[in-house]
Amino acid sequence: MATLFRRSGQRSEILRHYNDQLRRRLSERYAVEPKLDTIEFVKTVVYHDPALDEAVLRDLMKRLSQKKVSEQELVKTASDVDEFLRSLT
């Protein structure tokens, strides 16, 4: 699916998918409402787990909300999200 979006130039759709995935995983882990606005979402997650790096999470969320992104930025962001999620376990 990601390859189809990438080929069609719909990188923002891929970012939205990763944003949804990140929010869902964090929401399940910390019992946080996934539809909170980004600032409140980050603050609430960090409140539940102060060991998380708030700046890193805030940066990830900001990068995931971009409307126009190069393929290189997309790959880097997706990789960073995956790495962040793996670090939670």
Buried (B, 14 or more C-beta within 10 A) or exposed (E): EEEEBBEEEEBBBBBBBBBEBBBEBBBEBBEBEBEBEBEEBBBBBBEEEEEBEEEBBBBBBEBBEBEEBEEEBBBEBBEBBEEBBEEEE
